[in-house]
């Protein structure tokens, strides 16, 4: 399956645990609302992504695209 470049990069960086590259996929004004917390800005969102991915020991595998 061919994913949009930005989505493919997010998946690849998540699975390779390249946290700096993953953080760079977000804009400077990115905001994530997760588990009752708000994470704002590229740095904070990057730290959230790293903590979340490690907390749940996950791997991403896209199965469909709409």
PDB file of N, CA, C, O and CB in Angstrom:
ATOM      1  N   UNK A   1       0.845  -1.162   0.000  1.00  0.00           N
ATOM      2  CA  UNK A   1       0.000   0.000   0.000  1.00  0.00           C
ATOM      3  C   UNK A   1       0.899   1.237   0.000  1.00  0.00           C
ATOM      4  O   UNK A   1       1.882   1.306   0.738  1.00  0.00           O
ATOM      5  CB  UNK A   1      -0.966  -0.009   1.218  1.00  0.00           C
ATOM      6  N   UNK A   2       0.552   2.193  -0.824  1.00  0.00           N
ATOM      7  CA  UNK A   2       1.322   3.435  -0.906  1.00  0.00           C
ATOM      8  C   UNK A   2       0.655   4.496  -0.035  1.00  0.00           C
ATOM      9  O   UNK A   2      -0.488   4.884  -0.274  1.00  0.00           O
ATOM     10  CB  UNK A   2       1.439   3.926  -2.381  1.00  0.00           C
ATOM     11  N   UNK A   3       1.382   4.954   0.969  1.00  0.00           N
ATOM     12  CA  UNK A   3       0.878   5.970   1.887  1.00  0.00           C
ATOM     13  C   UNK A   3       1.405   7.343   1.481  1.00  0.00           C
ATOM     14  O   UNK A   3       2.453   7.437   0.842  1.00  0.00           O
ATOM     15  CB  UNK A   3       1.283   5.643   3.344  1.00  0.00           C
ATOM     16  N   UNK A   4       0.692   8.407   1.842  1.00  0.00           N
ATOM     17  CA  UNK A   4       1.250   9.741   1.642  1.00  0.00           C
ATOM     18  C   UNK A   4       2.607   9.832   2.355  1.00  0.00           C
ATOM     19  O   UNK A   4       2.800   9.228   3.410  1.00  0.00           O
ATOM     20  CB  UNK A   4       0.269  10.841   2.167  1.00  0.00           C
ATOM     21  N   UNK A   5       3.522  10.574   1.784  1.00  0.00           N
ATOM     22  CA  UNK A   5       4.888  10.648   2.297  1.00  0.00           C
ATOM     23  C   UNK A   5       4.948  10.971   3.787  1.00  0.00           C
ATOM     24  O   UNK A   5       5.685  10.322   4.529  1.00  0.00           O
ATOM     25  CB  UNK A   5       5.664  11.682   1.529  1.00  0.00           C
ATOM     26  N   UNK A   6       4.189  11.955   4.228  1.00  0.00           N
ATOM     27  CA  UNK A   6       4.234  12.350   5.643  1.00  0.00           C
ATOM     28  C   UNK A   6       3.801  11.208   6.556  1.00  0.00           C
ATOM     29  O   UNK A   6       4.388  11.006   7.619  1.00  0.00           O
ATOM     30  CB  UNK A   6       3.342  13.572   5.885  1.00  0.00           C
ATOM     31  N   UNK A   7       2.784  10.465   6.148  1.00  0.00           N
ATOM     32  CA  UNK A   7       2.292   9.342   6.955  1.00  0.00           C
ATOM     33  C   UNK A   7       3.317   8.213   6.959  1.00  0.00           C
ATOM     34  O   UNK A   7       3.572   7.609   8.001  1.00  0.00           O
ATOM     35  CB  UNK A   7       0.930   8.831   6.416  1.00  0.00           C
ATOM     36  N   UNK A   8       3.905   7.927   5.800  1.00  0.00           N
ATOM     37  CA  UNK A   8       4.912   6.865   5.723  1.00  0.00           C
ATOM     38  C   UNK A   8       6.115   7.193   6.597  1.00  0.00           C
ATOM     39  O   UNK A   8       6.656   6.312   7.265  1.00  0.00           O
ATOM     40  CB  UNK A   8       5.359   6.652   4.271  1.00  0.00           C
ATOM     41  N   UNK A   9       6.535   8.454   6.597  1.00  0.00           N
ATOM     42  CA  UNK A   9       7.666   8.865   7.436  1.00  0.00           C
ATOM     43  C   UNK A   9       7.323   8.675   8.910  1.00  0.00           C
ATOM     44  O   UNK A   9       8.147   8.185   9.681  1.00  0.00           O
ATOM     45  CB  UNK A   9       8.049  10.339   7.159  1.00  0.00           C
ATOM     46  N   UNK A  10       6.113   9.060   9.304  1.00  0.00           N
ATOM     47  CA  UNK A  10       5.682   8.901  10.700  1.00  0.00           C
ATOM     48  C   UNK A  10       5.741   7.426  11.108  1.00  0.00           C
ATOM     49  O   UNK A  10       6.253   7.090  12.176  1.00  0.00           O
ATOM     50  CB  UNK A  10       4.241   9.458  10.897  1.00  0.00           C
ATOM     51  N   UNK A  11       5.220   6.561  10.257  1.00  0.00           N
ATOM     52  CA  UNK A  11       5.230   5.121  10.536  1.00  0.00           C
ATOM     53  C   UNK A  11       6.670   4.604  10.625  1.00  0.00           C
ATOM     54  O   UNK A  11       7.023   3.892  11.565  1.00  0.00           O
ATOM     55  CB  UNK A  11       4.449   4.348   9.440  1.00  0.00           C
ATOM     56  N   UNK A  12       7.487   4.965   9.652  1.00  0.00           N
ATOM     57  CA  UNK A  12       8.875   4.487   9.626  1.00  0.00           C
ATOM     58  C   UNK A  12       9.663   4.951  10.846  1.00  0.00           C
ATOM     59  O   UNK A  12      10.382   4.164  11.462  1.00  0.00           O
ATOM     60  CB  UNK A  12       9.569   4.964   8.356  1.00  0.00           C
ATOM     61  N   UNK A  13       9.528   6.228  11.194  1.00  0.00           N
ATOM     62  CA  UNK A  13      10.274   6.767  12.331  1.00  0.00           C
ATOM     63  C   UNK A  13       9.772   6.193  13.646  1.00  0.00           C
ATOM     64  O   UNK A  13      10.553   5.999  14.578  1.00  0.00           O
ATOM     65  CB  UNK A  13      10.175   8.288  12.358  1.00  0.00           C
ATOM     66  N   UNK A  14       8.480   5.920  13.729  1.00  0.00           N
ATOM     67  CA  UNK A  14       7.933   5.294  14.933  1.00  0.00           C
ATOM     68  C   UNK A  14       8.509   3.891  15.098  1.00  0.00           C
ATOM     69  O   UNK A  14       8.985   3.528  16.174  1.00  0.00           O
ATOM     70  CB  UNK A  14       6.385   5.240  14.870  1.00  0.00           C
ATOM     71  N   UNK A  15       8.463   3.117  14.034  1.00  0.00           N
ATOM     72  CA  UNK A  15       8.917   1.729  14.115  1.00  0.00           C
ATOM     73  C   UNK A  15      10.427   1.604  14.318  1.00  0.00           C
ATOM     74  O   UNK A  15      10.894   0.635  14.916  1.00  0.00           O
ATOM     75  CB  UNK A  15       8.518   0.992  12.863  1.00  0.00           C
ATOM     76  N   UNK A  16      11.188   2.577  13.824  1.00  0.00           N
ATOM     77  CA  UNK A  16      12.645   2.527  14.016  1.00  0.00           C
ATOM     78  C   UNK A  16      13.071   3.242  15.301  1.00  0.00           C
ATOM     79  O   UNK A  16      14.252   3.269  15.647  1.00  0.00           O
ATOM     80  CB  UNK A  16      13.359   3.156  12.811  1.00  0.00           C
ATOM     81  N   UNK A  17      12.098   3.816  15.996  1.00  0.00           N
ATOM     82  CA  UNK A  17      12.337   4.556  17.236  1.00  0.00           C
ATOM     83  C   UNK A  17      13.338   5.693  17.033  1.00  0.00           C
ATOM     84  O   UNK A  17      14.189   5.948  17.885  1.00  0.00           O
ATOM     85  CB  UNK A  17      12.842   3.610  18.323  1.00  0.00           C
ATOM     86  N   UNK A  18      13.221   6.367  15.896  1.00  0.00           N
ATOM     87  CA  UNK A  18      14.036   7.547  15.601  1.00  0.00           C
ATOM     88  C   UNK A  18      13.244   8.759  16.083  1.00  0.00           C
ATOM     89  O   UNK A  18      12.552   9.415  15.304  1.00  0.00           O
ATOM     90  CB  UNK A  18      14.387   7.655  14.053  1.00  0.00           C
ATOM     91  N   UNK A  19      13.357   9.042  17.368  1.00  0.00           N
ATOM     92  CA  UNK A  19      12.484  10.029  18.006  1.00  0.00           C
ATOM     93  C   UNK A  19      12.719  11.441  17.510  1.00  0.00           C
ATOM     94  O   UNK A  19      11.764  12.210  17.404  1.00  0.00           O
ATOM     95  CB  UNK A  19      12.672   9.991  19.491  1.00  0.00           C
ATOM     96  N   UNK A  20      13.948  11.811  17.202  1.00  0.00           N
ATOM     97  CA  UNK A  20      14.217  13.156  16.680  1.00  0.00           C
ATOM     98  C   UNK A  20      13.565  13.336  15.315  1.00  0.00           C
ATOM     99  O   UNK A  20      12.958  14.372  15.043  1.00  0.00           O
ATOM    100  CB  UNK A  20      15.738  13.411  16.582  1.00  0.00           C
ATOM    101  N   UNK A  21      13.688  12.333  14.463  1.00  0.00           N
ATOM    102  CA  UNK A  21      13.065  12.408  13.140  1.00  0.00           C
ATOM    103  C   UNK A  21      11.545  12.392  13.257  1.00  0.00           C
ATOM    104  O   UNK A  21      10.857  13.084  12.507  1.00  0.00           O
ATOM    105  CB  UNK A  21      13.539  11.245  12.254  1.00  0.00           C
ATOM    106  N   UNK A  22      11.024  11.611  14.186  1.00  0.00           N
ATOM    107  CA  UNK A  22       9.576  11.571  14.395  1.00  0.00           C
ATOM    108  C   UNK A  22       9.070  12.939  14.830  1.00  0.00           C
ATOM    109  O   UNK A  22       8.059  13.414  14.313  1.00  0.00           O
ATOM    110  CB  UNK A  22       9.203  10.503  15.445  1.00  0.00           C
ATOM    111  N   UNK A  23       9.753  13.578  15.770  1.00  0.00           N
ATOM    112  CA  UNK A  23       9.345  14.907  16.231  1.00  0.00           C
ATOM    113  C   UNK A  23       9.354  15.902  15.077  1.00  0.00           C
ATOM    114  O   UNK A  23       8.506  16.792  15.017  1.00  0.00           O
ATOM    115  CB  UNK A  23      10.269  15.397  17.361  1.00  0.00           C
ATOM    116  N   UNK A  24      10.301  15.757  14.169  1.00  0.00           N
ATOM    117  CA  UNK A  24      10.411  16.672  13.032  1.00  0.00           C
ATOM    118  C   UNK A  24       9.262  16.529  12.041  1.00  0.00           C
ATOM    119  O   UNK A  24       9.084  17.399  11.189  1.00  0.00           O
ATOM    120  CB  UNK A  24      11.717  16.445  12.319  1.00  0.00           C
ATOM    121  N   UNK A  25       8.478  15.456  12.129  1.00  0.00           N
ATOM    122  CA  UNK A  25       7.330  15.304  11.229  1.00  0.00           C
ATOM    123  C   UNK A  25       6.166  16.192  11.650  1.00  0.00           C
ATOM    124  O   UNK A  25       5.218  16.370  10.885  1.00  0.00           O
ATOM    125  CB  UNK A  25       6.878  13.846  11.189  1.00  0.00           C
ATOM    126  N   UNK A  26       6.225  16.751  12.854  1.00  0.00           N
ATOM    127  CA  UNK A  26       5.167  17.631  13.346  1.00  0.00           C
ATOM    128  C   UNK A  26       5.517  19.088  13.065  1.00  0.00           C
ATOM    129  O   UNK A  26       6.692  19.437  12.949  1.00  0.00           O
ATOM    130  CB  UNK A  26       4.938  17.416  14.855  1.00  0.00           C
ATOM    131  N   UNK A  27       4.501  19.937  12.954  1.00  0.00           N
ATOM    132  CA  UNK A  27       4.736  21.369  12.798  1.00  0.00           C
ATOM    133  C   UNK A  27       5.097  21.981  14.143  1.00  0.00           C
ATOM    134  O   UNK A  27       4.888  21.373  15.193  1.00  0.00           O
ATOM    135  CB  UNK A  27       3.496  22.069  12.199  1.00  0.00           C
ATOM    136  N   UNK A  28       5.635  23.179  14.099  1.00  0.00           N
ATOM    137  CA  UNK A  28       6.001  23.891  15.328  1.00  0.00           C
ATOM    138  C   UNK A  28       4.777  24.185  16.186  1.00  0.00           C
ATOM    139  O   UNK A  28       4.899  24.374  17.396  1.00  0.00           O
ATOM    140  CB  UNK A  28       6.724  25.196  14.991  1.00  0.00           C
ATOM    141  N   UNK A  29       3.592  24.223  15.568  1.00  0.00           N
ATOM    142  CA  UNK A  29       2.354  24.527  16.297  1.00  0.00           C
ATOM    143  C   UNK A  29       1.516  23.281  16.582  1.00  0.00           C
ATOM    144  O   UNK A  29       0.337  23.395  16.916  1.00  0.00           O
ATOM    145  CB  UNK A  29       1.523  25.523  15.510  1.00  0.00           C
ATOM    146  N   UNK A  30       2.102  22.114  16.456  1.00  0.00           N
ATOM    147  CA  UNK A  30       1.364  20.862  16.687  1.00  0.00           C
ATOM    148  C   UNK A  30       0.819  20.804  18.107  1.00  0.00           C
ATOM    149  O   UNK A  30       1.456  21.271  19.051  1.00  0.00           O
ATOM    150  CB  UNK A  30       2.267  19.646  16.422  1.00  0.00           C
ATOM    151  N   UNK A  31      -0.376  20.220  18.244  1.00  0.00           N
ATOM    152  CA  UNK A  31      -0.991  20.021  19.555  1.00  0.00           C
ATOM    153  C   UNK A  31      -1.588  18.620  19.584  1.00  0.00           C
ATOM    154  O   UNK A  31      -2.298  18.225  18.660  1.00  0.00           O
ATOM    155  CB  UNK A  31      -2.086  21.112  19.851  1.00  0.00           C
ATOM    156  N   UNK A  32      -1.300  17.871  20.643  1.00  0.00           N
ATOM    157  CA  UNK A  32      -1.860  16.536  20.836  1.00  0.00           C
ATOM    158  C   UNK A  32      -2.611  16.520  22.162  1.00  0.00           C
ATOM    159  O   UNK A  32      -2.091  16.957  23.188  1.00  0.00           O
ATOM    160  CB  UNK A  32      -0.743  15.438  20.808  1.00  0.00           C
ATOM    161  N   UNK A  33      -3.837  16.011  22.127  1.00  0.00           N
ATOM    162  CA  UNK A  33      -4.636  15.792  23.336  1.00  0.00           C
ATOM    163  C   UNK A  33      -4.671  14.286  23.543  1.00  0.00           C
ATOM    164  O   UNK A  33      -5.201  13.562  22.700  1.00  0.00           O
ATOM    165  CB  UNK A  33      -6.105  16.410  23.213  1.00  0.00           C
ATOM    166  N   UNK A  34      -4.119  13.803  24.647  1.00  0.00           N
ATOM    167  CA  UNK A  34      -4.058  12.365  24.875  1.00  0.00           C
ATOM    168  C   UNK A  34      -4.085  12.070  26.371  1.00  0.00           C
ATOM    169  O   UNK A  34      -3.361  12.691  27.149  1.00  0.00           O
ATOM    170  CB  UNK A  34      -2.793  11.764  24.230  1.00  0.00           C
ATOM    171  N   UNK A  35      -4.909  11.138  26.756  1.00  0.00           N
ATOM    172  CA  UNK A  35      -5.004  10.670  28.139  1.00  0.00           C
ATOM    173  C   UNK A  35      -5.129  11.826  29.135  1.00  0.00           C
ATOM    174  O   UNK A  35      -4.498  11.819  30.192  1.00  0.00           O
ATOM    175  CB  UNK A  35      -3.787   9.824  28.484  1.00  0.00           C
ATOM    176  N   UNK A  36      -5.953  12.821  28.782  1.00  0.00           N
ATOM    177  CA  UNK A  36      -6.218  13.937  29.678  1.00  0.00           C
ATOM    178  C   UNK A  36      -5.149  15.013  29.716  1.00  0.00           C
ATOM    179  O   UNK A  36      -5.246  15.944  30.514  1.00  0.00           O
ATOM    180  CB  UNK A  36      -6.409  13.424  31.028  1.00  0.00           C
ATOM    181  N   UNK A  37      -4.142  14.908  28.880  1.00  0.00           N
ATOM    182  CA  UNK A  37      -3.067  15.905  28.842  1.00  0.00           C
ATOM    183  C   UNK A  37      -3.009  16.561  27.473  1.00  0.00           C
ATOM    184  O   UNK A  37      -3.455  15.995  26.476  1.00  0.00           O
ATOM    185  CB  UNK A  37      -1.708  15.261  29.184  1.00  0.00           C
ATOM    186  N   UNK A  38      -2.453  17.759  27.443  1.00  0.00           N
ATOM    187  CA  UNK A  38      -2.251  18.486  26.193  1.00  0.00           C
ATOM    188  C   UNK A  38      -0.748  18.671  26.004  1.00  0.00           C
ATOM    189  O   UNK A  38      -0.043  19.083  26.925  1.00  0.00           O
ATOM    190  CB  UNK A  38      -3.003  19.873  26.199  1.00  0.00           C
ATOM    191  N   UNK A  39      -0.273  18.364  24.816  1.00  0.00           N
ATOM    192  CA  UNK A  39       1.145  18.490  24.477  1.00  0.00           C
ATOM    193  C   UNK A  39       1.225  19.441  23.288  1.00  0.00           C
ATOM    194  O   UNK A  39       0.652  19.166  22.233  1.00  0.00           O
ATOM    195  CB  UNK A  39       1.806  17.081  24.147  1.00  0.00           C
ATOM    196  N   UNK A  40       1.932  20.558  23.450  1.00  0.00           N
ATOM    197  CA  UNK A  40       1.961  21.595  22.419  1.00  0.00           C
ATOM    198  C   UNK A  40       3.384  21.875  21.953  1.00  0.00           C
ATOM    199  O   UNK A  40       4.321  21.933  22.750  1.00  0.00           O
ATOM    200  CB  UNK A  40       1.321  22.879  22.941  1.00  0.00           C
ATOM    201  N   UNK A  41       3.519  22.047  20.647  1.00  0.00           N
ATOM    202  CA  UNK A  41       4.815  22.347  20.049  1.00  0.00           C
ATOM    203  C   UNK A  41       5.559  21.084  19.656  1.00  0.00           C
ATOM    204  O   UNK A  41       5.336  20.011  20.218  1.00  0.00           O
ATOM    205  CB  UNK A  41       5.658  23.163  21.005  1.00  0.00           C
ATOM    206  N   UNK A  42       6.436  21.228  18.691  1.00  0.00           N
ATOM    207  CA  UNK A  42       7.163  20.079  18.136  1.00  0.00           C
ATOM    208  C   UNK A  42       7.931  19.305  19.206  1.00  0.00           C
ATOM    209  O   UNK A  42       7.891  18.074  19.222  1.00  0.00           O
ATOM    210  CB  UNK A  42       8.126  20.547  17.056  1.00  0.00           C
ATOM    211  N   UNK A  43       8.624  20.002  20.090  1.00  0.00           N
ATOM    212  CA  UNK A  43       9.433  19.325  21.107  1.00  0.00           C
ATOM    213  C   UNK A  43       8.565  18.532  22.065  1.00  0.00           C
ATOM    214  O   UNK A  43       8.839  17.364  22.340  1.00  0.00           O
ATOM    215  CB  UNK A  43      10.271  20.335  21.883  1.00  0.00           C
ATOM    216  N   UNK A  44       7.513  19.169  22.576  1.00  0.00           N
ATOM    217  CA  UNK A  44       6.639  18.490  23.539  1.00  0.00           C
ATOM    218  C   UNK A  44       5.897  17.323  22.894  1.00  0.00           C
ATOM    219  O   UNK A  44       5.745  16.266  23.506  1.00  0.00           O
ATOM    220  CB  UNK A  44       5.635  19.481  24.132  1.00  0.00           C
ATOM    221  N   UNK A  45       5.437  17.516  21.662  1.00  0.00           N
ATOM    222  CA  UNK A  45       4.738  16.437  20.962  1.00  0.00           C
ATOM    223  C   UNK A  45       5.707  15.289  20.697  1.00  0.00           C
ATOM    224  O   UNK A  45       5.324  14.124  20.803  1.00  0.00           O
ATOM    225  CB  UNK A  45       4.120  16.948  19.630  1.00  0.00           C
ATOM    226  N   UNK A  46       6.946  15.600  20.358  1.00  0.00           N
ATOM    227  CA  UNK A  46       7.952  14.559  20.167  1.00  0.00           C
ATOM    228  C   UNK A  46       8.209  13.765  21.435  1.00  0.00           C
ATOM    229  O   UNK A  46       8.350  12.543  21.394  1.00  0.00           O
ATOM    230  CB  UNK A  46       9.242  15.169  19.681  1.00  0.00           C
ATOM    231  N   UNK A  47       8.271  14.464  22.567  1.00  0.00           N
ATOM    232  CA  UNK A  47       8.470  13.769  23.847  1.00  0.00           C
ATOM    233  C   UNK A  47       7.256  12.903  24.176  1.00  0.00           C
ATOM    234  O   UNK A  47       7.405  11.792  24.686  1.00  0.00           O
ATOM    235  CB  UNK A  47       8.726  14.786  24.989  1.00  0.00           C
ATOM    236  N   UNK A  48       6.053  13.407  23.885  1.00  0.00           N
ATOM    237  CA  UNK A  48       4.831  12.619  24.092  1.00  0.00           C
ATOM    238  C   UNK A  48       4.869  11.357  23.232  1.00  0.00           C
ATOM    239  O   UNK A  48       4.582  10.262  23.715  1.00  0.00           O
ATOM    240  CB  UNK A  48       3.569  13.463  23.759  1.00  0.00           C
ATOM    241  N   UNK A  49       5.224  11.516  21.954  1.00  0.00           N
ATOM    242  CA  UNK A  49       5.250  10.367  21.044  1.00  0.00           C
ATOM    243  C   UNK A  49       6.216   9.304  21.552  1.00  0.00           C
ATOM    244  O   UNK A  49       5.886   8.118  21.584  1.00  0.00           O
ATOM    245  CB  UNK A  49       5.648  10.810  19.621  1.00  0.00           C
ATOM    246  N   UNK A  50       7.388   9.730  21.942  1.00  0.00           N
ATOM    247  CA  UNK A  50       8.387   8.773  22.450  1.00  0.00           C
ATOM    248  C   UNK A  50       7.861   8.040  23.686  1.00  0.00           C
ATOM    249  O   UNK A  50       7.927   6.812  23.756  1.00  0.00           O
ATOM    250  CB  UNK A  50       9.710   9.502  22.792  1.00  0.00           C
ATOM    251  N   UNK A  51       7.344   8.784  24.649  1.00  0.00           N
ATOM    252  CA  UNK A  51       6.838   8.175  25.886  1.00  0.00           C
ATOM    253  C   UNK A  51       5.677   7.228  25.599  1.00  0.00           C
ATOM    254  O   UNK A  51       5.600   6.142  26.174  1.00  0.00           O
ATOM    255  CB  UNK A  51       6.392   9.262  26.877  1.00  0.00           C
ATOM    256  N   UNK A  52       4.776   7.640  24.710  1.00  0.00           N
ATOM    257  CA  UNK A  52       3.612   6.800  24.387  1.00  0.00           C
ATOM    258  C   UNK A  52       4.022   5.510  23.693  1.00  0.00           C
ATOM    259  O   UNK A  52       3.551   4.429  24.046  1.00  0.00           O
ATOM    260  CB  UNK A  52       2.632   7.568  23.502  1.00  0.00           C
ATOM    261  N   UNK A  53       4.903   5.628  22.705  1.00  0.00           N
ATOM    262  CA  UNK A  53       5.317   4.449  21.944  1.00  0.00           C
ATOM    263  C   UNK A  53       6.076   3.472  22.840  1.00  0.00           C
ATOM    264  O   UNK A  53       5.924   2.258  22.704  1.00  0.00           O
ATOM    265  CB  UNK A  53       6.192   4.861  20.742  1.00  0.00           C
ATOM    266  N   UNK A  54       6.887   3.994  23.752  1.00  0.00           N
ATOM    267  CA  UNK A  54       7.635   3.116  24.649  1.00  0.00           C
ATOM    268  C   UNK A  54       6.736   2.533  25.737  1.00  0.00           C
ATOM    269  O   UNK A  54       6.919   1.387  26.147  1.00  0.00           O
ATOM    270  CB  UNK A  54       8.798   3.875  25.284  1.00  0.00           C
ATOM    271  N   UNK A  55       5.777   3.309  26.199  1.00  0.00           N
ATOM    272  CA  UNK A  55       4.856   2.837  27.237  1.00  0.00           C
ATOM    273  C   UNK A  55       4.075   1.621  26.758  1.00  0.00           C
ATOM    274  O   UNK A  55       3.881   0.662  27.505  1.00  0.00           O
ATOM    275  CB  UNK A  55       3.888   3.957  27.648  1.00  0.00           C
ATOM    276  N   UNK A  56       3.633   1.669  25.518  1.00  0.00           N
ATOM    277  CA  UNK A  56       2.798   0.592  24.993  1.00  0.00           C
ATOM    278  C   UNK A  56       3.572  -0.404  24.140  1.00  0.00           C
ATOM    279  O   UNK A  56       2.979  -1.345  23.612  1.00  0.00           O
ATOM    280  CB  UNK A  56       1.675   1.171  24.186  1.00  0.00           C
ATOM    281  N   UNK A  57       4.891  -0.219  23.991  1.00  0.00           N
ATOM    282  CA  UNK A  57       5.735  -1.143  23.230  1.00  0.00           C
ATOM    283  C   UNK A  57       5.051  -1.546  21.932  1.00  0.00           C
ATOM    284  O   UNK A  57       4.793  -2.724  21.687  1.00  0.00           O
ATOM    285  CB  UNK A  57       6.064  -2.392  24.065  1.00  0.00           C
ATOM    286  N   UNK A  58       4.763  -0.544  21.107  1.00  0.00           N
ATOM    287  CA  UNK A  58       3.972  -0.794  19.909  1.00  0.00           C
ATOM    288  C   UNK A  58       4.787  -0.698  18.635  1.00  0.00           C
ATOM    289  O   UNK A  58       5.899  -0.171  18.613  1.00  0.00           O
ATOM    290  CB  UNK A  58       2.829   0.170  19.842  1.00  0.00           C
ATOM    291  N   UNK A  59       4.200  -1.224  17.585  1.00  0.00           N
ATOM    292  CA  UNK A  59       4.727  -1.090  16.238  1.00  0.00           C
ATOM    293  C   UNK A  59       3.551  -0.751  15.346  1.00  0.00           C
ATOM    294  O   UNK A  59       2.467  -1.315  15.496  1.00  0.00           O
ATOM    295  CB  UNK A  59       5.466  -2.394  15.759  1.00  0.00           C
ATOM    296  N   UNK A  60       3.762   0.165  14.422  1.00  0.00           N
ATOM    297  CA  UNK A  60       2.686   0.567  13.520  1.00  0.00           C
ATOM    298  C   UNK A  60       2.734  -0.267  12.250  1.00  0.00           C
ATOM    299  O   UNK A  60       3.805  -0.527  11.701  1.00  0.00           O
ATOM    300  CB  UNK A  60       2.784   2.068  13.184  1.00  0.00           C
ATOM    301  N   UNK A  61       1.558  -0.680  11.791  1.00  0.00           N
ATOM    302  CA  UNK A  61       1.442  -1.388  10.527  1.00  0.00           C
ATOM    303  C   UNK A  61       0.131  -0.968   9.883  1.00  0.00           C
ATOM    304  O   UNK A  61      -0.924  -1.501  10.229  1.00  0.00           O
ATOM    305  CB  UNK A  61       1.510  -2.940  10.727  1.00  0.00           C
ATOM    306  N   UNK A  62       0.178  -0.010   8.941  1.00  0.00           N
ATOM    307  CA  UNK A  62      -1.044   0.423   8.270  1.00  0.00           C
ATOM    308  C   UNK A  62      -1.691  -0.741   7.526  1.00  0.00           C
ATOM    309  O   UNK A  62      -1.009  -1.536   6.879  1.00  0.00           O
ATOM    310  CB  UNK A  62      -0.745   1.577   7.299  1.00  0.00           C
ATOM    311  N   UNK A  63      -3.003  -0.828   7.624  1.00  0.00           N
ATOM    312  CA  UNK A  63      -3.722  -1.919   6.963  1.00  0.00           C
ATOM    313  C   UNK A  63      -4.697  -1.427   5.906  1.00  0.00           C
ATOM    314  O   UNK A  63      -5.143  -2.209   5.067  1.00  0.00           O
ATOM    315  CB  UNK A  63      -4.465  -2.739   7.985  1.00  0.00           C
ATOM    316  N   UNK A  64      -5.037  -0.137   5.934  1.00  0.00           N
ATOM    317  CA  UNK A  64      -5.908   0.404   4.889  1.00  0.00           C
ATOM    318  C   UNK A  64      -5.713   1.907   4.797  1.00  0.00           C
ATOM    319  O   UNK A  64      -5.180   2.537   5.710  1.00  0.00           O
ATOM    320  CB  UNK A  64      -7.395   0.064   5.170  1.00  0.00           C
ATOM    321  N   UNK A  65      -6.150   2.466   3.689  1.00  0.00           N
ATOM    322  CA  UNK A  65      -6.028   3.891   3.433  1.00  0.00           C
ATOM    323  C   UNK A  65      -7.301   4.353   2.757  1.00  0.00           C
ATOM    324  O   UNK A  65      -7.764   3.746   1.791  1.00  0.00           O
ATOM    325  CB  UNK A  65      -4.778   4.214   2.565  1.00  0.00           C
ATOM    326  N   UNK A  66      -7.860   5.431   3.273  1.00  0.00           N
ATOM    327  CA  UNK A  66      -9.088   5.967   2.653  1.00  0.00           C
ATOM    328  C   UNK A  66      -8.859   7.359   2.156  1.00  0.00           C
ATOM    329  O   UNK A  66      -9.771   7.977   1.605  1.00  0.00           O
ATOM    330  CB  UNK A  66     -10.258   5.957   3.639  1.00  0.00           C
TER     331      UNK A  66
END
